Amino acid sequence: MRINRACQELGVCTVAVFSEADRDSLHVRQADETLCVGPGPVSRSYLNIPNIISAALVTGCDAIHPGYGFLAENARFAQICADHGLTFIGPQPSVISAMGDKATAKRVMHEAGVATTPGTGILDSVDEALAAAENVGYPVLIKATAGGGGKGMREVRSADEMERAFASARSEAEASFKDGRVYMEKLILNPRHIEVQVLGDSFGSVVHLGERDCSVQKPSHQKLIEEAPAPRLSPAARDALHEMAVKACRHVGYTNAGTLEFLVSGDHVYFMEMNTRIQVEHPVTEMIFGIDLVKEQIRVASGEPLGFAQSDIRVRGHAIECRINAEDAEHNFAPQAGTLETVVFPGGLGIRVDTHVYGGATIPPYYDSMLAKIIAFGDTREAAISRMERALRETTITGVNTTIQKCLEILATREFREGRYDIGFLPALLLSTAAAH
């Protein structure tokens, strides 16, 4: 949907690939041409590289936009695109390989002079993990070196928990990303999760587009609410975030759009990982800067220079995004599948809705549970919160459970209102709610 719209406005024809389970999705309906690439399971469709390349070649495509997930950070896929004369709308395969592999990325960032959390390279066994944890110091995180979204990530607070956590992280990483490699980093207790949006072109220009606070996360570390700019961030921390992000991109010769994710504790900033793709939460950045990031991706991939310098970029107002997922928030955010009945999204000044669903759409069990993103913009943070609350109350989705009510509950808390929250906020809120019942 998002990519279709950007292409239409640029006068670029689109071909949407889809699985049999997504045959009636809105992104299929809006494309100029469509082609099925396989059955519902991702391994047979959206991760099926031969089918996707064949679809691009048979329809005469010039370029492939990989979207938010699946093959978006797959260096092999980017190289195969190049080998077949297709432009991959993203960074070079070598950069994806270096920065998409989280363990390698930390080493590269350390070389660039960017502060990183203490940790390790790839761990091949539980014994290696146990030895590393003694050196790093508990608590630690076992993390998948590929992918994102909190998958393949396990907290380990003592040696007794290591074997189960190590096996679980590797198994989930293999199932989610076809890459079971994991590494370890020190678990910094209850920091803020703040990321910086960057853009680079092939002429050496690199700019940042401010930061986003992504600290409202489920216990699984998956984001639920994001906002920009980050509230209550000290000038020293903000400057450090922006400076590190640009320095990192220059060091690796980064082109196209990307996101550097950091952990922030007070004025201390630590690089965590880089996403070599456009992020789900990019609309909050677009709203406060007035820049269409997907269009910029396409222009950069076409060989054009960035049309603006850092000095041209100005923050305007505040934006908040709520992810509306097909999940049962009262039962550990369990994913929901089924057929949507009533679907009514909000409107009005300062409201944007990015979605692929409609009344009667079927939600299959194979993919991410997100139904829509609702983004609210206001001249101030308080105005954006009020507008978001109004938008969520206007939204009606029946047929499956959703996160709408949970988002409203979060927005109503004093911690969120005052911008005094970290990654431990939502898990603590869920525990207190459960205790109250």
C-alpha positions as CSV (number, residue, x, y, z in Angstrom):
1,M,0.0,0.0,0.0
2,R,2.6,2.6,1.1
3,I,4.9,1.7,-1.7
4,N,2.1,1.6,-4.3
5,R,1.0,5.1,-3.3
6,A,4.5,6.6,-3.5
7,C,5.1,5.0,-6.9
8,Q,1.8,6.3,-8.2
9,E,2.6,9.8,-7.2
10,L,6.0,9.5,-8.9
11,G,4.4,8.1,-12.1
12,V,6.0,4.7,-11.7
13,C,4.0,1.6,-12.5
14,T,3.9,-1.2,-9.9
15,V,3.7,-4.9,-9.8
16,A,2.5,-6.4,-6.5
17,V,3.5,-9.9,-5.6
18,F,1.2,-11.8,-3.3
19,S,0.7,-15.2,-1.7
20,E,-2.5,-17.1,-2.1
21,A,-3.5,-16.1,1.4
22,D,-3.1,-12.4,0.4
23,R,-4.9,-12.6,-2.9
24,D,-7.6,-10.0,-1.8
25,S,-5.3,-7.7,0.2
26,L,-5.6,-4.0,-0.6
27,H,-2.0,-3.8,-1.9
28,V,-2.9,-6.3,-4.6
29,R,-6.1,-4.3,-5.5
30,Q,-4.1,-1.0,-5.9
31,A,-1.2,-2.2,-8.0
32,D,-1.0,-1.8,-11.8
33,E,-0.2,-5.5,-12.2
34,T,-0.2,-8.5,-9.8
35,L,1.4,-11.9,-9.7
36,C,1.0,-14.7,-7.2
37,V,4.4,-16.1,-5.9
38,G,3.2,-19.1,-3.9
39,P,1.0,-20.5,-1.1
40,G,0.5,-18.8,2.3
41,P,3.5,-20.1,4.2
42,V,6.3,-17.5,3.9
43,S,8.9,-20.1,2.9
44,R,6.9,-20.9,-0.2
45,S,6.0,-17.3,-1.1
46,Y,7.5,-14.1,0.3
47,L,10.8,-15.8,1.1
48,N,10.8,-17.7,-2.2
49,I,13.6,-15.9,-4.0
50,P,13.4,-17.7,-7.3
51,N,9.6,-17.0,-7.5
52,I,10.0,-13.3,-6.7
53,I,12.9,-12.8,-9.2
54,S,10.9,-14.6,-11.8
55,A,7.9,-12.5,-11.2
56,A,10.0,-9.3,-11.6
57,L,11.6,-10.5,-14.8
58,V,8.4,-11.8,-16.5
59,T,6.6,-8.5,-15.8
60,G,9.5,-6.4,-17.0
61,C,10.3,-4.7,-13.7
62,D,13.3,-2.4,-13.3
63,A,13.5,-2.5,-9.5
64,I,12.3,-4.3,-6.4
65,H,11.3,-2.6,-3.2
66,P,11.6,-5.3,-0.4
67,G,9.2,-3.6,2.0
68,Y,9.5,-3.8,5.8
69,G,10.4,-7.5,6.4
70,F,10.9,-10.9,4.8
71,L,13.8,-10.3,2.4
72,A,14.3,-6.6,3.1
73,E,17.6,-7.2,5.0
74,N,18.8,-10.2,3.0
75,A,22.1,-9.5,1.4
76,R,21.9,-12.6,-0.8
77,F,18.6,-11.4,-2.2
78,A,20.0,-7.9,-2.9
79,Q,22.9,-9.5,-4.8
80,I,20.6,-11.8,-6.8
81,C,18.6,-8.7,-7.8
82,A,21.8,-7.0,-9.1
83,D,22.9,-10.2,-10.9
84,H,19.6,-10.2,-12.8
85,G,19.7,-6.5,-13.7
86,L,17.2,-5.4,-11.1
87,T,17.7,-2.4,-8.9
88,F,17.3,-3.3,-5.2
89,I,15.7,-0.3,-3.4
90,G,18.0,-0.3,-0.4
91,P,21.7,-0.3,0.4
92,Q,24.4,-2.3,-1.2
93,P,24.6,-6.1,-0.5
94,S,27.9,-5.7,1.3
95,V,26.5,-3.1,3.7
96,I,23.3,-5.2,4.3
97,S,25.6,-8.1,5.2
98,A,27.7,-6.0,7.5
99,M,25.0,-4.0,9.2
100,G,22.1,-6.5,9.0
101,D,24.2,-9.1,10.9
102,K,23.9,-7.5,14.4
103,A,27.0,-9.1,15.8
104,T,29.1,-7.8,12.9
105,A,27.4,-4.4,13.0
106,K,28.5,-3.9,16.6
107,R,32.1,-4.7,15.7
108,V,31.9,-2.2,12.7
109,M,30.4,0.5,14.9
110,H,33.1,0.0,17.5
111,E,35.7,0.6,14.8
112,A,33.8,3.7,13.7
113,G,34.0,5.1,17.3
114,V,30.3,4.6,18.1
115,A,29.6,3.5,21.6
116,T,28.1,-0.1,21.8
117,T,26.8,-2.3,24.6
118,P,29.3,-4.9,25.9
119,G,28.7,-8.2,24.1
120,T,30.1,-11.0,21.9
121,G,30.3,-12.2,18.4
122,I,28.4,-15.3,17.1
123,L,28.0,-18.0,19.8
124,D,28.1,-21.6,18.6
125,S,27.2,-23.4,21.8
126,V,25.7,-23.2,25.2
127,D,29.2,-23.6,26.8
128,E,30.4,-20.5,24.8
129,A,27.4,-18.6,25.9
130,L,27.9,-19.5,29.6
131,A,31.6,-18.5,29.4
132,A,30.7,-15.2,27.7
133,A,28.0,-14.4,30.2
134,E,30.5,-14.7,33.1
135,N,32.7,-12.2,31.3
136,V,29.9,-9.8,30.3
137,G,28.0,-10.2,33.6
138,Y,24.4,-11.1,34.1
139,P,21.8,-10.2,33.1
140,V,22.4,-10.7,29.4
141,L,20.4,-10.9,26.2
142,I,20.7,-13.7,23.7
143,K,19.8,-12.2,20.3
144,A,19.3,-13.4,16.8
145,T,21.9,-11.9,14.5
146,A,19.4,-11.7,11.7
147,G,15.9,-10.2,11.6
148,G,14.2,-8.1,14.2
149,G,10.8,-7.5,15.8
150,G,11.9,-9.0,19.1
151,K,12.1,-12.5,17.5
152,G,15.0,-14.7,18.6
153,M,15.6,-12.6,21.7
154,R,15.8,-14.0,25.2
155,E,16.7,-12.5,28.6
156,V,19.0,-14.6,30.8
157,R,19.4,-13.6,34.4
158,S,21.5,-16.6,35.7
159,A,23.5,-19.6,34.4
160,D,20.5,-21.9,35.2
161,E,18.4,-20.2,32.5
162,M,21.1,-20.2,29.8
163,E,20.5,-23.6,28.1
164,R,16.8,-23.2,27.7
165,A,17.1,-19.5,26.5
166,F,19.9,-20.3,24.1
167,A,18.0,-23.2,22.5
168,S,14.8,-21.2,22.3
169,A,16.4,-18.1,20.8
170,R,18.2,-20.2,18.1
171,S,15.0,-22.1,17.3
172,E,12.9,-19.0,16.9
173,A,15.6,-17.2,14.9
174,E,15.8,-20.2,12.5
175,A,12.0,-20.4,12.1
176,S,11.6,-16.6,11.6
177,F,14.7,-15.8,9.5
178,K,16.2,-19.1,8.2
179,D,19.3,-18.1,10.2
180,G,19.7,-19.6,13.7
181,R,22.9,-17.7,14.6
182,V,22.8,-15.8,17.9
183,Y,25.1,-13.5,19.9
184,M,25.0,-11.9,23.4
185,E,25.0,-8.5,24.8
186,K,24.7,-7.0,28.2
187,L,21.1,-6.4,29.3
188,I,20.9,-2.7,30.3
189,L,18.0,-2.6,32.7
190,N,15.0,-0.5,31.7
191,P,16.7,1.9,29.2
192,R,14.8,3.8,26.6
193,H,14.8,2.4,23.0
194,I,15.4,5.3,20.7
195,E,16.2,5.1,17.0
196,V,17.5,7.6,14.4
197,Q,16.3,7.7,10.8
198,V,19.0,8.2,8.2
199,L,19.1,8.8,4.5
200,G,22.2,8.5,2.3
201,D,22.8,8.9,-1.5
202,S,25.5,7.5,-3.8
203,F,27.2,10.9,-3.9
204,G,28.3,10.8,-0.3
205,S,25.6,12.8,1.3
206,V,24.2,11.5,4.6
207,V,21.5,13.2,6.7
208,H,19.5,12.2,9.8
209,L,15.8,12.9,10.2
210,G,15.7,13.1,14.0
211,E,14.8,10.4,16.4
212,R,11.8,8.2,17.4
213,D,11.1,6.9,20.8
214,C,10.1,3.2,20.5
215,S,10.2,2.3,24.2
216,V,6.5,1.2,24.5
217,Q,7.1,-2.4,23.8
218,K,5.4,-5.7,24.7
219,P,7.1,-8.2,26.9
220,S,8.2,-9.9,23.6
221,H,10.1,-6.6,22.8
222,Q,7.8,-5.9,19.9
223,K,6.9,-2.2,19.5
224,L,3.4,-1.0,20.1
225,I,3.5,2.8,20.2
226,E,6.2,5.1,18.7
227,E,6.5,8.9,18.8
228,A,8.8,11.6,17.4
229,P,10.5,13.6,18.6
230,A,11.5,11.6,21.7
231,P,10.1,13.3,24.8
232,R,12.3,14.3,27.7
233,L,15.5,13.6,25.9
234,S,18.4,15.7,27.1
235,P,20.2,17.9,24.5
236,A,23.4,16.0,25.1
237,A,21.8,12.6,24.4
238,R,19.9,13.9,21.3
239,D,23.1,15.4,19.8
240,A,25.0,12.2,20.6
241,L,22.3,10.1,18.9
242,H,22.3,12.2,15.7
243,E,26.1,12.5,15.6
244,M,26.6,8.7,16.0
245,A,24.0,7.8,13.4
246,V,25.6,10.0,10.7
247,K,29.1,8.9,11.7
248,A,28.1,5.3,11.4
249,C,26.6,5.8,8.0
250,R,29.6,7.6,6.6
251,H,31.9,4.9,8.0
252,V,30.1,2.1,6.0
253,G,29.2,4.2,3.0
254,Y,25.5,3.8,3.6
255,T,23.0,4.6,0.8
256,N,19.2,4.7,0.9
257,A,17.0,4.7,4.0
258,G,18.0,3.0,7.3
259,T,17.5,3.2,11.0
260,L,20.1,3.0,13.8
261,E,18.7,1.8,17.1
262,F,20.1,2.9,20.4
263,L,19.6,2.2,24.1
264,V,19.6,5.4,26.1
265,S,20.1,5.6,29.9
266,G,20.3,9.2,31.1
267,D,22.8,10.8,28.9
268,H,24.5,7.5,28.1
269,V,23.9,6.3,24.5
270,Y,24.7,2.8,23.2
271,F,24.4,1.5,19.7
272,M,22.2,-1.6,19.6
273,E,21.6,-2.5,15.9
274,M,20.9,-1.1,12.5
275,N,17.9,-1.9,10.3
276,T,19.0,-1.6,6.7
277,R,15.5,-0.9,5.5
278,I,12.5,1.3,6.0
279,Q,10.8,0.8,9.4
280,V,7.2,0.2,10.2
281,E,7.2,3.4,12.3
282,H,8.6,5.7,9.7
283,P,5.3,7.7,9.3
284,V,5.9,9.6,12.5
285,T,9.2,10.9,11.0
286,E,7.4,11.8,7.8
287,M,4.8,13.7,9.6
288,I,7.1,16.0,11.6
289,F,9.6,16.6,8.7
290,G,7.2,16.6,5.7
291,I,9.5,14.3,3.8
292,D,8.2,11.2,2.0
293,L,10.8,8.6,2.9
294,V,9.6,5.9,0.4
295,K,9.8,8.4,-2.4
296,E,13.4,9.3,-1.3
297,Q,14.3,5.6,-1.3
298,I,13.1,5.3,-4.9
299,R,14.9,8.5,-6.0
300,V,18.2,7.5,-4.4
301,A,17.9,4.0,-5.9
302,S,17.4,5.7,-9.3
303,G,20.8,7.4,-8.9
304,E,19.5,10.8,-7.9
305,P,21.2,12.9,-5.1
306,L,19.3,13.8,-2.0
307,G,17.3,17.0,-2.7
308,F,18.1,18.6,0.6
309,A,21.0,19.0,3.1
310,Q,20.9,18.6,6.9
311,S,20.5,22.4,7.3
312,D,17.2,22.2,5.2
313,I,15.6,19.7,7.6
314,R,13.3,21.2,10.3
315,V,11.1,19.6,12.9
316,R,7.5,20.7,12.9
317,G,5.2,19.5,15.7
318,H,4.8,16.0,17.2
319,A,3.6,12.7,15.9
320,I,2.5,9.4,17.5
321,E,1.8,6.0,15.9
322,C,-0.2,3.2,17.4
323,R,0.0,-0.2,15.9
324,I,-3.4,-1.8,15.6
325,N,-2.7,-5.5,15.7
326,A,-5.0,-8.6,15.5
327,E,-4.0,-9.7,19.0
328,D,-5.6,-10.5,22.3
329,A,-3.9,-8.0,24.6
330,E,-5.4,-9.6,27.7
331,H,-3.8,-12.9,26.9
332,N,-0.2,-12.1,26.2
333,F,-1.0,-10.4,22.9
334,A,-1.8,-13.8,21.3
335,P,-2.1,-13.3,17.5
336,Q,-5.7,-13.6,16.1
337,A,-6.7,-15.0,12.7
338,G,-10.2,-14.8,11.2
339,T,-12.4,-12.7,9.1
340,L,-12.9,-9.0,9.8
341,E,-16.5,-7.9,10.0
342,T,-16.9,-4.2,10.6
343,V,-13.9,-2.0,9.8
344,V,-14.1,1.7,10.4
345,F,-11.0,3.9,10.5
346,P,-10.7,7.4,11.8
347,G,-10.3,10.6,9.8
348,G,-10.0,14.4,10.4
349,L,-7.2,16.9,10.6
350,G,-3.8,15.4,11.5
351,I,-4.8,11.8,11.3
352,R,-3.2,9.3,8.9
353,V,-4.1,5.6,8.5
354,D,-1.8,3.0,6.8
355,T,-3.6,-0.3,6.3
356,H,-4.1,-3.3,4.0
357,V,-7.5,-4.4,5.4
358,Y,-11.2,-3.8,5.0
359,G,-14.5,-5.2,6.1
360,G,-14.7,-8.8,5.0
361,A,-10.9,-9.3,4.7
362,T,-9.5,-12.6,6.0
363,I,-6.5,-12.4,8.4
364,P,-4.4,-15.5,7.8
365,P,-2.2,-17.1,10.4
366,Y,1.0,-16.9,8.5
367,Y,2.1,-13.3,8.9
368,D,2.7,-10.4,11.3
369,S,-0.5,-9.5,13.1
370,M,-0.6,-5.8,12.3
371,L,-3.8,-4.6,10.7
372,A,-3.1,-0.9,10.5
373,K,-1.0,2.0,11.8
374,I,-2.8,5.0,13.1
375,I,-0.7,8.2,13.1
376,A,-1.7,11.4,14.9
377,F,0.0,14.7,14.3
378,G,-0.2,17.8,16.5
379,D,1.5,21.1,17.0
380,T,2.5,19.9,20.4
381,R,2.9,16.5,22.1
382,E,-0.3,17.1,24.1
383,A,-2.3,17.9,21.0
384,A,-1.0,14.7,19.3
385,I,-2.0,12.6,22.3
386,S,-5.5,14.1,22.3
387,R,-5.9,13.6,18.6
388,M,-4.7,10.0,18.9
389,E,-7.2,9.3,21.6
390,R,-10.0,10.7,19.5
391,A,-8.9,8.6,16.5
392,L,-8.7,5.4,18.5
393,R,-12.2,5.9,19.9
394,E,-13.4,6.5,16.3
395,T,-11.9,3.2,15.1
396,T,-14.1,0.1,15.0
397,I,-12.8,-3.4,14.1
398,T,-14.8,-6.5,14.8
399,G,-14.2,-10.1,14.0
400,V,-10.9,-10.4,15.8
401,N,-9.5,-9.0,19.0
402,T,-7.3,-5.9,18.5
403,T,-4.9,-3.7,20.5
404,I,-7.1,-0.6,20.2
405,Q,-8.2,-0.6,23.8
406,K,-4.8,-1.3,25.1
407,C,-3.3,1.6,23.2
408,L,-6.0,3.9,24.8
409,E,-5.1,2.6,28.3
410,I,-1.4,3.3,27.7
411,L,-2.1,6.8,26.4
412,A,-4.1,7.5,29.6
413,T,-1.3,6.7,32.0
414,R,0.6,9.4,33.9
415,E,3.9,7.9,32.7
416,F,3.0,8.2,29.1
417,R,1.4,11.6,29.5
418,E,4.6,12.9,31.1
419,G,6.9,11.1,28.7
420,R,8.5,9.3,31.6
421,Y,8.6,5.7,30.3
422,D,11.2,3.2,29.3
423,I,11.1,-0.3,27.8
424,G,10.0,-1.7,31.2
425,F,6.9,0.5,31.3
426,L,4.4,-1.7,29.4
427,P,5.4,-5.0,30.9
428,A,5.0,-3.4,34.4
429,L,1.7,-1.9,33.4
430,L,0.5,-5.4,32.2
431,L,1.6,-6.9,35.5
432,S,-0.2,-4.3,37.6
433,T,-3.4,-4.7,35.5
434,A,-3.3,-8.5,35.9
435,A,-2.8,-8.1,39.6
436,A,-5.8,-5.7,39.9
437,H,-8.0,-8.4,38.3
